[in-house]
C-alpha cells in the first residue's frame, strides 16, 4: 500500500491513488433498469424539434407526434420550429409555430416587450465555459437564462407527449411510466450534455432522485441504429443513380426519388405510426462481420460524423473512431444570406432592423428558408425572395432612398430587384451562400476518410434535415467518387428521432465507444530523480513527492466497452472529512504526464460524499468506479471498510 499522500494545497484532500486498475465488469455494476411502459424520444434540434414514442410491448411500432398547428409552405411540418416565446414578464407563452405566429401578429411596438428566441441550441456548443448561469439573447436584445429556456422547451414537450399518451390510453398517463430520451450531437462536450440533463430536472421531465429515467442519445448513433432497419423502399441509393437515365441527369433522378419518398412518407403519415422491421433491413443484410460504415448527420446547427463497425450475430455496433464534426449546419447558409444583406443594405441598417422590427426579420428568414430548399445544382431559373413591406418601408426611412436604389448602387450584381417587390437571386448567387458550409463539411469528410481506421467504408448514410439538400448530396458524391455507397433514408429529418426511440428501448445496442478526450486527475507520486522535473519536487515530513502528476483514467480515442469501469481508491485527508472533492482534468491529446502541461484544463469535479460512513478503521479507503463507455460519464463509490455505498457525482458545469 502506498503511504497517504500529503495534501498539495489547503483545501485539496490528500488523495492516495492505490493500485490503478482497469476492470471489465459484468452486470454487477449496472443498476437494474426499471420497467417503463413507453419510451419517448425528444429530438431537440437547432432549427426544428419533435418527439416520437413506442410502447415497450410493441417495440416495432414507432409513433411520431401529432401534426403541428401552423406550418410553412414548402416545408414538411412533421417537426416544429425550435422557437420559444416568453411574455413581457418572462413567463412561458408558446413554442414552435404557435410562438412564431403569435409573435408575428403582435403590434411592432408591443413585440419589443416580448422575448422571442430561435436557433438557441448552438449556444451550448459554442460557449467555452458553459455553466448553469449562461445567458441567451432574445430577439429584442434582452438577456435570459439559458437553463430556463431549455427547461421551458422540455416542459412543453413533456406536456404534449403525456397529453397524447393519455388520449391514446384513455386515462391520465403517469410520467413515471415513461423513459425519456433526449438527443444531442455526438461532438458535444460533457458540460453541454450535463446542461441538458439539468434542464430536464428543472422542467420536471425526470427527478434527480431517478436519473435513470432519462438517457442522453447521441444523434448520429441514433441514426445509425435506425439505418440498420431500413428496407430498400425506405431509402435512396445515390450510387444507383450515377448514370444518366433516359436523358435525365442523376440529381434530378434523386430529386424525383426523394419526392416519391416524401410522398410515400406523407401518405403513411396519416397514421403517424412507423413499423420497424423486427428483422434486419435488406441493406443491412449485405453487411458482414467487421464491415464499416459512416453516418453523416447534417442538422441545422452541427454536422456530426460517426464511424461504426458491425458485430455479428446480434448486429451490435462498435465505434471505430471518435465522433468528429463541427458547427457546419444549415444555419450557416442563413448567416451567409445575412452577410449578403449587409453588403447590399449596410450592416448598420440590418442590425437596427433586427432590433426594431424583430418580427419582420423572422418573416424575411422564413421566406428565405423556403427558397433555400429550392436550391439545386442544375437549377437555371432565378429564386425570388419576398421582402416584407416593413423592410422596404424602414429602409426608406433609415437611408432616405429606396431598396431598389440600394440594389442598383451595390456591387452585388447577381441579386436584382423584381417589380413584384422581391429580391431576385441567380442560382449561382444562392449556391454561393451554400458554399462555405458545404466546403467545411467536405473538408471534414476528406480528413476523416484519410484516417487509417476509416478505410474500406461500405456505406455512407447521409441523415438530418440538411441531408435533403441536392447541393450537399452532389458535393458528397463528388468527393467520394464511388468509393462508398451513399444512402439517404426517405424521412431523413425523422431518422434521428426514430433511432432515439430504438436506442431508448435497448440502450446496450452500442457495445463499444471511443472516448473523445483524455481524462484524469492530478496526484502526488514519489519523486524519482532523473525521471521527474526538479521544479515539481515537494518535500513533506521528510518524504520527497512529485506534484501535478496526471493520473490518466482514459485516453482520447481509446475504445471503451459499455459497463467497463476505471477503478481508483481515495482516502480522506482527515477522519472527520465529510466530502472528498477531486478535480478532473482533460486534454484533446493522449500521453499527458502533468496537469500543468499546455492543452490540459480542469474540466470538472468528482465529489464523494463520505458523511455518515465514519468507521473505526484507522484508514478509510473509498473505492471509486468511473464508467466511460456510455453517452455520459458515470461515477459510483464504495467505502471499503464498511461496504457501504458512497454518494458519488461528477460535475462538469460548475467552475
C-alpha positions in Angstrom: 0.0 0.0 0.0 1.2 3.5 -0.8 1.6 6.0 2.0 -1.2 8.5 2.3 0.0 11.4 0.2 0.3 14.8 1.7 -2.1 17.5 0.5 -0.8 19.6 -2.3 -2.6 22.7 -1.1 -5.0 23.7 1.6 -8.5 22.6 0.7 -7.1 19.8 -1.6 -7.9 16.5 0.0 -5.0 14.1 0.4 -5.5 11.8 -2.4 -3.8 8.4 -2.5 -4.1 6.6 -5.7 -4.0 2.9 -4.7 -3.3 0.4 -7.4 -5.0 1.9 -10.5 -6.8 -0.9 -12.3 -9.0 -1.2 -15.3 -11.8 -3.6 -14.7 -14.1 -5.1 -17.2 -17.2 -5.5 -15.1 -20.1 -7.7 -15.9 -23.7 -7.0 -14.9 -22.9 -6.5 -11.2 -22.3 -2.7 -11.6 -25.1 -1.8 -14.0 -28.2 -1.0 -11.9 -31.4 -2.9 -12.8 -33.3 -1.0 -15.4 -36.7 0.0 -14.1 -39.5 -1.2 -16.3 -41.1 1.5 -18.4 -44.3 1.3 -20.3 -43.3 3.7 -23.1 -40.1 5.3 -24.5 -40.5 8.9 -25.6 -37.6 10.5 -27.5 -37.2 14.2 -27.9 -35.2 15.5 -30.8 -34.3 19.0 -29.7 -32.8 20.4 -32.8 -31.2 23.8 -33.7 -33.9 24.7 -36.3 -36.7 22.2 -35.6 -37.7 19.8 -32.8 -40.2 17.0 -32.2 -40.9 13.8 -30.3 -41.7 10.2 -31.1 -42.6 7.2 -28.9 -43.0 3.5 -28.8 -44.7 1.2 -26.2 -42.3 -1.4 -24.8 -44.9 -4.1 -25.5 -44.9 -3.1 -29.2 -41.3 -2.0 -29.9 -41.8 -2.3 -33.6 -44.4 0.5 -33.8 -42.8 3.9 -33.6 -45.4 6.7 -33.4 -44.3 10.2 -34.5 -46.0 13.1 -32.8 -49.3 14.7 -33.8 -49.4 17.3 -36.6 -48.4 20.7 -35.5 -50.7 23.7 -35.9 -49.3 26.2 -38.4 -46.6 25.1 -40.8 -44.8 26.7 -43.7 -45.5 26.4 -47.3 -42.9 24.1 -48.9 -41.6 22.8 -45.6 -42.9 19.5 -44.2 -44.1 20.1 -40.6 -43.5 16.7 -39.0 -41.4 18.7 -36.6 -42.0 22.2 -35.2 -39.5 25.1 -35.3 -37.3 25.4 -32.3 -38.7 28.8 -31.4 -39.9 29.9 -28.0 -41.9 33.0 -26.8 -42.0 34.4 -23.3 -44.4 37.1 -22.1 -43.0 40.5 -21.1 -42.9 39.3 -17.5 -40.8 36.3 -18.6 -43.4 33.5 -18.3 -43.6 30.8 -20.9 -46.1 31.6 -23.6 -45.7 29.2 -26.5 -43.3 27.1 -28.5 -42.9 26.3 -32.2 -45.2 27.5 -35.0 -47.6 28.9 -32.3 -44.8 31.0 -30.8 -43.7 32.3 -34.2 -47.2 33.1 -35.4 -48.3 34.9 -32.2 -45.0 36.9 -32.2 -45.5 37.8 -35.8 -49.0 39.1 -35.2 -48.0 41.4 -32.3 -48.0 45.1 -32.8 -44.4 46.2 -33.6 -44.2 48.4 -30.5 -45.7 45.7 -28.3 -43.5 42.9 -29.8 -40.4 44.7 -28.3 -41.6 43.8 -24.8 -41.9 40.1 -25.6 -39.0 37.7 -25.6 -38.6 35.6 -28.7 -35.8 33.1 -29.2 -34.8 30.8 -32.0 -31.8 28.7 -33.0 -30.6 28.9 -29.4 -29.3 25.3 -29.1 -26.0 26.3 -30.7 -25.1 28.4 -27.7 -24.4 25.1 -25.8 -21.9 24.1 -28.4 -20.2 27.5 -28.8 -19.9 28.6 -25.2 -16.4 27.8 -24.0 -17.2 27.8 -20.2 -20.8 26.8 -20.2 -22.4 27.0 -16.7 -25.9 27.0 -15.1 -25.8 30.8 -15.4 -25.1 31.0 -19.2 -27.4 33.5 -20.8 -29.1 33.8 -24.2 -30.1 36.9 -26.1 -33.7 37.3 -27.2 -34.7 39.0 -30.5 -35.4 42.2 -28.6 -31.8 42.3 -27.2 -32.8 41.2 -23.7 -30.9 38.5 -21.8 -32.5 35.4 -20.4 -31.0 32.4 -18.5 -30.4 29.5 -21.0 -31.3 26.9 -18.4 -34.8 28.5 -18.1 -35.4 28.4 -21.9 -34.2 24.8 -22.3 -36.4 23.8 -19.3 -39.5 25.6 -20.7 -39.0 23.8 -24.1 -38.6 20.4 -22.4 -41.6 21.0 -20.2 -43.6 21.9 -23.4 -42.7 18.5 -25.0 -43.4 16.7 -21.8 -46.9 18.1 -21.6 -47.6 17.5 -25.3 -46.4 13.9 -25.2 -48.2 13.0 -21.9 -51.4 14.5 -23.3 -51.1 12.4 -26.5 -50.3 9.3 -24.4 -53.3 9.9 -22.2 -55.6 10.3 -25.2 -54.2 7.1 -26.7 -54.5 5.0 -23.5 -57.8 6.6 -22.3 -56.6 7.7 -18.9 -54.1 10.0 -17.2 -50.7 8.8 -18.3 -48.2 8.7 -15.4 -44.9 10.3 -16.2 -43.1 7.6 -14.1 -44.0 5.1 -16.7 -42.0 7.0 -19.4 -38.4 6.5 -20.2 -37.3 9.8 -21.7 -34.6 10.1 -24.3 -33.0 13.4 -25.4 -30.8 13.6 -28.4 -27.6 15.7 -28.5 -24.8 16.0 -31.1 -22.0 13.4 -30.6 -19.4 16.2 -30.7 -20.9 18.0 -27.7 -18.6 18.1 -24.7 -19.7 16.8 -21.3 -20.8 20.2 -19.9 -23.4 20.6 -22.7 -24.7 17.1 -22.1 -25.0 17.7 -18.4 -26.7 21.1 -19.1 -29.4 19.2 -21.0 -29.8 16.9 -18.0 -30.0 19.8 -15.6 -32.7 21.4 -17.8 -34.6 18.1 -17.8 -34.5 18.1 -14.0 -35.7 21.7 -13.9 -38.5 21.0 -16.3 -40.0 18.1 -14.3 -39.2 15.7 -17.1 -37.4 13.5 -14.6 -36.3 14.0 -11.0 -32.8 14.0 -9.6 -33.7 11.0 -7.4 -34.4 9.0 -10.5 -31.7 9.9 -13.1 -32.0 6.5 -14.9 -35.4 7.7 -16.3 -33.6 9.9 -18.7 -31.0 8.8 -21.2 -29.0 11.0 -23.5 -28.7 9.7 -27.0 -26.1 10.8 -29.5 -27.7 11.9 -32.7 -25.5 10.1 -35.3 -25.7 6.9 -33.1 -29.5 7.1 -33.1 -29.4 7.5 -36.9 -27.1 4.5 -37.1 -29.4 2.3 -35.1 -32.3 3.3 -37.3 -30.5 2.8 -40.6 -30.0 -0.9 -39.6 -33.7 -1.3 -40.0 -34.0 0.3 -43.5 -35.9 -1.6 -46.2 -35.0 -0.8 -49.8 -38.2 1.2 -50.4 -37.3 3.4 -47.5 -34.2 5.0 -48.9 -32.4 6.4 -51.9 -29.1 4.9 -53.0 -27.2 7.8 -54.7 -24.7 5.4 -56.3 -27.5 3.6 -58.1 -28.4 6.9 -59.7 -24.9 7.5 -61.1 -25.6 7.2 -64.8 -27.9 9.5 -66.8 -31.1 7.5 -67.4 -33.3 8.4 -70.4 -31.6 11.8 -70.6 -32.4 12.7 -67.0 -29.4 13.8 -65.0 -28.6 11.9 -61.8 -29.5 14.7 -59.4 -32.9 15.2 -61.0 -33.4 11.5 -60.6 -32.5 11.7 -56.9 -34.9 14.6 -56.6 -37.7 12.6 -58.1 -36.8 9.7 -55.8 -36.7 11.9 -52.8 -40.1 13.4 -53.8 -41.6 10.0 -54.2 -40.1 9.0 -50.9 -41.7 12.1 -49.3 -45.0 11.3 -50.9 -44.8 7.8 -49.5 -43.9 9.2 -46.0 -46.7 11.7 -46.3 -49.3 9.1 -47.2 -48.2 6.9 -44.3 -48.2 9.8 -42.1 -52.0 9.9 -41.7 -51.4 7.1 -39.2 -48.1 8.6 -38.0 -47.1 5.1 -37.0 -44.0 3.7 -38.4 -43.4 0.0 -38.5 -39.8 -1.1 -37.8 -39.0 -4.5 -39.1 -38.0 -6.8 -36.3 -35.7 -8.3 -38.8 -32.7 -6.5 -40.1 -33.2 -4.3 -43.2 -32.2 -5.6 -46.7 -29.3 -3.2 -46.9 -28.0 -4.4 -43.6 -28.2 -8.0 -44.8 -25.4 -7.1 -47.2 -23.1 -6.2 -44.3 -20.7 -8.8 -42.9 -18.9 -9.1 -39.6 -16.4 -6.3 -39.4 -17.9 -4.1 -42.2 -17.6 -0.4 -41.6 -19.9 2.5 -42.4 -20.0 6.2 -41.7 -23.1 8.2 -40.5 -23.0 11.9 -41.5 -25.6 13.7 -39.5 -26.2 17.1 -41.1 -28.5 19.2 -38.9 -29.4 22.8 -38.6 -26.5 23.7 -36.2 -23.9 21.0 -36.4 -22.6 18.2 -38.6 -21.6 15.1 -36.8 -19.6 12.2 -38.2 -19.5 8.7 -36.6 -17.8 5.6 -37.9 -19.3 2.3 -36.9 -18.4 -1.3 -37.4 -20.9 -4.1 -37.3 -20.5 -7.0 -34.9 -22.5 -10.2 -35.7 -24.6 -12.2 -34.9 -26.6 -9.7 -32.8 -25.7 -6.8 -35.1 -24.2 -4.8 -32.2 -22.3 -1.7 -33.1 -18.8 -0.7 -32.3 -17.5 2.9 -32.7 -14.2 2.9 -34.7 -13.1 6.5 -34.4 -14.1 9.2 -32.0 -17.0 11.4 -33.2 -16.0 14.4 -35.1 -17.6 17.3 -36.9 -18.3 21.0 -36.1 -20.7 23.9 -36.3 -21.4 23.4 -40.1 -25.1 23.0 -40.0 -27.6 24.6 -42.4 -27.9 27.8 -40.3 -24.5 28.7 -41.8 -26.4 29.4 -45.0 -28.7 31.8 -43.1 -25.7 33.7 -41.8 -24.3 33.9 -45.4 -27.6 35.4 -46.5 -27.5 37.9 -43.6 -23.9 38.9 -44.7 -25.2 39.3 -48.3 -28.0 41.7 -47.0 -25.3 43.6 -45.1 -23.3 44.0 -48.2 -26.3 45.4 -50.1 -28.1 47.5 -47.4 -25.3 48.1 -44.8 -24.5 46.3 -41.6 -25.8 49.3 -39.6 -29.3 49.1 -41.2 -29.5 45.3 -40.8 -28.6 45.4 -37.1 -31.2 48.2 -36.5 -33.9 46.5 -38.5 -33.4 43.2 -36.5 -33.7 45.1 -33.2 -36.5 47.5 -34.2 -38.6 45.1 -36.3 -37.8 41.7 -34.9 -41.0 40.0 -36.2 -40.4 41.3 -39.7 -36.9 39.9 -39.6 -38.3 36.5 -38.7 -40.7 36.8 -41.7 -37.8 37.5 -44.0 -35.8 34.5 -42.8 -38.9 32.2 -43.2 -39.2 33.5 -46.8 -35.5 32.7 -47.3 -35.9 29.2 -45.8 -38.4 28.0 -48.4 -36.3 29.3 -51.2 -33.1 27.8 -49.7 -34.8 24.4 -50.1 -35.3 25.0 -53.8 -31.5 25.4 -54.5 -30.1 22.6 -56.7 -27.0 22.1 -58.8 -28.9 22.0 -62.1 -31.2 24.9 -61.4 -31.2 27.6 -64.1 -34.1 29.9 -63.2 -33.7 32.6 -60.5 -35.1 32.3 -56.9 -37.3 35.1 -55.7 -37.4 36.1 -52.0 -40.2 38.2 -50.6 -39.0 41.3 -48.8 -41.5 42.2 -46.0 -43.2 45.6 -46.5 -41.7 46.9 -43.3 -38.2 46.1 -44.6 -38.8 48.3 -47.7 -40.5 51.0 -45.6 -37.9 51.0 -42.8 -35.1 51.1 -45.2 -36.5 54.2 -46.9 -36.9 56.0 -43.5 -33.4 54.9 -42.4 -31.4 55.8 -45.6 -33.7 58.3 -47.4 -33.7 56.2 -50.6 -35.3 53.1 -51.9 -34.3 49.4 -51.6 -34.2 49.3 -55.4 -31.7 52.2 -55.4 -29.5 50.3 -52.9 -29.5 47.2 -55.1 -28.5 49.3 -58.2 -25.8 51.0 -56.2 -24.4 47.9 -54.6 -21.7 46.0 -56.3 -23.7 42.7 -55.9 -24.6 42.1 -59.5 -26.2 38.7 -59.1 -29.1 40.0 -56.9 -31.7 42.1 -58.7 -34.9 43.8 -57.7 -38.0 42.5 -59.3 -41.0 44.7 -59.9 -43.2 42.5 -57.6 -41.1 43.7 -54.6 -38.8 40.7 -54.4 -35.1 40.1 -54.3 -34.3 38.0 -57.4 -31.2 35.8 -56.9 -29.5 33.9 -59.6 -28.9 30.2 -58.9 -25.2 30.9 -58.7 -25.8 33.5 -56.0 -27.9 31.1 -54.0 -25.3 28.3 -54.5 -22.5 30.7 -53.3 -24.4 31.0 -50.0 -24.1 27.2 -49.5 -20.5 27.1 -50.5 -18.7 27.9 -47.2 -20.8 25.5 -45.2 -20.6 22.6 -47.7 -16.8 23.2 -48.1 -16.4 22.8 -44.4 -18.3 19.5 -44.4 -16.4 18.1 -47.4 -13.1 19.2 -45.9 -14.0 17.3 -42.7 -15.1 14.2 -44.6 -11.8 14.2 -46.5 -9.8 14.4 -43.3 -11.9 11.6 -41.8 -11.6 9.3 -44.8 -7.8 9.8 -44.7 -7.6 8.2 -41.3 -6.4 4.5 -41.3 -9.4 3.5 -39.1 -11.7 4.9 -41.8 -10.6 2.9 -44.8 -12.9 0.4 -46.6 -16.1 2.1 -45.8 -19.0 0.2 -47.3 -21.8 2.8 -46.8 -22.1 6.4 -46.0 -25.5 7.3 -44.5 -26.5 10.9 -45.1 -29.1 11.9 -42.5 -30.5 15.0 -40.8 -32.6 17.8 -42.3 -29.7 19.3 -44.3 -29.1 15.9 -46.0 -32.2 16.8 -48.2 -30.1 19.4 -50.0 -29.3 18.4 -53.5 -26.2 20.7 -53.4 -24.8 18.8 -50.4 -25.7 15.4 -51.9 -23.8 16.3 -55.1 -20.8 17.6 -53.2 -20.5 14.4 -51.1 -20.9 12.2 -54.3 -18.2 14.3 -56.0 -15.8 13.8 -53.1 -16.3 10.1 -52.7 -16.1 9.2 -56.4 -17.9 5.9 -55.8 -15.7 4.7 -53.0 -18.6 4.1 -50.7 -22.3 3.8 -51.4 -24.2 6.9 -50.3 -27.6 6.1 -48.7 -30.3 8.6 -47.8 -33.3 7.5 -45.8 -36.6 8.8 -47.2 -37.8 10.5 -44.0 -34.3 11.9 -43.5 -35.4 14.6 -41.0 -37.0 11.9 -38.7 -34.2 9.4 -38.8 -32.7 10.5 -35.6 -36.0 10.7 -33.8 -36.9 7.2 -34.7 -33.4 5.9 -33.9 -33.5 7.6 -30.5 -36.7 5.7 -29.7 -35.0 2.4 -30.7 -32.0 3.4 -28.5 -34.3 4.0 -25.5 -35.8 0.6 -26.0 -32.3 -1.0 -26.0 -29.5 1.3 -24.8 -27.0 -1.6 -24.9 -27.0 -1.9 -28.7 -23.8 0.1 -29.0 -21.3 -2.0 -27.2 -18.0 -0.1 -27.8 -17.5 3.7 -27.9 -14.4 5.9 -28.3 -13.5 8.5 -25.7 -13.5 11.9 -27.3 -10.9 13.3 -24.7 -8.2 12.1 -22.3 -9.5 12.3 -18.7 -7.6 12.1 -15.5 -6.8 13.7 -12.1 -3.8 15.3 -10.5 -2.0 13.2 -7.9 1.3 13.1 -6.0 3.8 10.4 -6.8 7.1 9.5 -5.1 9.7 11.7 -6.6 12.2 9.8 -8.9 15.5 11.5 -9.6 16.1 11.8 -13.3 12.5 11.0 -14.2 10.7 13.9 -12.6 11.4 17.6 -13.3 13.1 19.2 -10.2 10.6 22.1 -10.1 7.9 19.5 -9.3 9.6 18.4 -6.1 7.7 18.8 -2.8 9.3 17.6 0.5 6.8 16.9 3.3 7.7 15.2 6.6 10.9 14.0 5.0 9.3 12.3 2.1 10.0 13.6 -1.5 6.9 13.9 -3.7 6.4 14.9 -7.3 3.4 17.2 -7.7 0.9 17.7 -10.6 1.2 14.2 -11.9 -1.6 13.4 -14.4 -3.2 10.1 -13.4 -4.9 9.0 -16.7 -8.3 7.4 -16.5 -8.8 7.1 -20.2 -7.1 8.4 -23.3 -8.6 10.3 -26.3 -9.8 7.9 -28.9 -9.3 4.9 -26.6 -12.0 2.3 -27.2 -14.1 1.6 -24.1 -16.8 -1.1 -23.7 -20.2 -0.5 -22.2 -20.0 -1.1 -18.5 -16.2 -1.1 -18.4 -15.0 0.9 -15.4 -11.8 2.6 -14.2 -11.2 1.8 -10.5 -9.4 4.2 -8.2 -9.2 4.4 -4.4 -9.0 7.6 -2.4 -8.5 8.4 1.3 -10.0 11.3 3.2 -7.2 13.5 4.5 -8.8 13.8 8.0 -11.1 11.3 9.7 -13.7 14.0 10.1 -13.8 14.9 6.5 -17.4 14.9 5.0 -16.7 15.4 1.3 -13.8 14.5 -0.9 -13.5 16.9 -3.9 -11.2 15.8 -6.7 -10.6 18.0 -9.7 -10.9 16.2 -13.1 -8.7 17.4 -16.0 -9.0 16.7 -19.7 -7.0 17.1 -22.9 -7.6 16.5 -26.5 -4.4 14.5 -26.9 -3.0 11.4 -25.3 0.3 11.0 -23.5 -0.3 13.6 -20.8 2.3 13.5 -18.0 1.4 16.5 -15.8 -1.7 18.5 -15.3 0.3 21.7 -15.8 1.1 20.9 -19.5 -0.3 23.1 -22.2 -3.7 21.9 -23.5 -4.6 20.3 -20.2 -7.5 22.0 -18.5 -9.6 21.5 -15.4 -13.0 20.4 -16.8 -14.9 19.0 -13.8 -15.1 17.8 -10.2 -15.6 14.4 -8.7 -17.4 14.6 -5.4 -17.5 11.8 -2.9 -19.9 12.3 0.0 -18.4 10.3 2.8 -20.6 11.7 5.6 -22.4 9.1 7.6 -19.9 6.3 6.6 -17.5 7.0 9.5 -15.8 3.9 10.8 -13.3 2.9 13.4 -10.9 1.7 10.7 -7.6 3.5 11.1 -7.6 4.4 7.4 -10.6 4.7 5.2 -10.4 3.7 1.6 -13.1 5.0 -0.8 -13.2 2.8 -3.9 -14.4 4.8 -6.9 -15.6 3.4 -10.2 -15.8 5.6 -13.3 -17.7 4.4 -16.4 -16.8 6.0 -19.7 -18.5 3.6 -22.1 -21.9 5.2 -22.0 -23.1 8.5 -23.6 -22.4 10.2 -20.2 -19.6 9.6 -17.7 -20.9 8.0 -14.5 -19.3 7.7 -11.1 -20.0 5.2 -8.3 -18.2 4.7 -5.0 -17.9 2.3 -2.0 -16.4 2.6 1.5 -14.3 -0.5 1.5 -14.1 -0.9 5.3 -17.9 -0.7 5.9 -19.0 -2.0 2.5 -21.5 0.9 2.3 -22.1 2.8 -0.9 -20.9 6.4 -1.0 -22.7 9.1 -3.0 -20.5 9.9 -6.0 -21.2 12.6 -8.5 -19.2 14.1 -11.4 -19.9 17.7 -12.3 -18.8 19.4 -15.5 -20.8 22.6 -15.1 -19.6 24.5 -12.0 -16.4 26.4 -12.4 
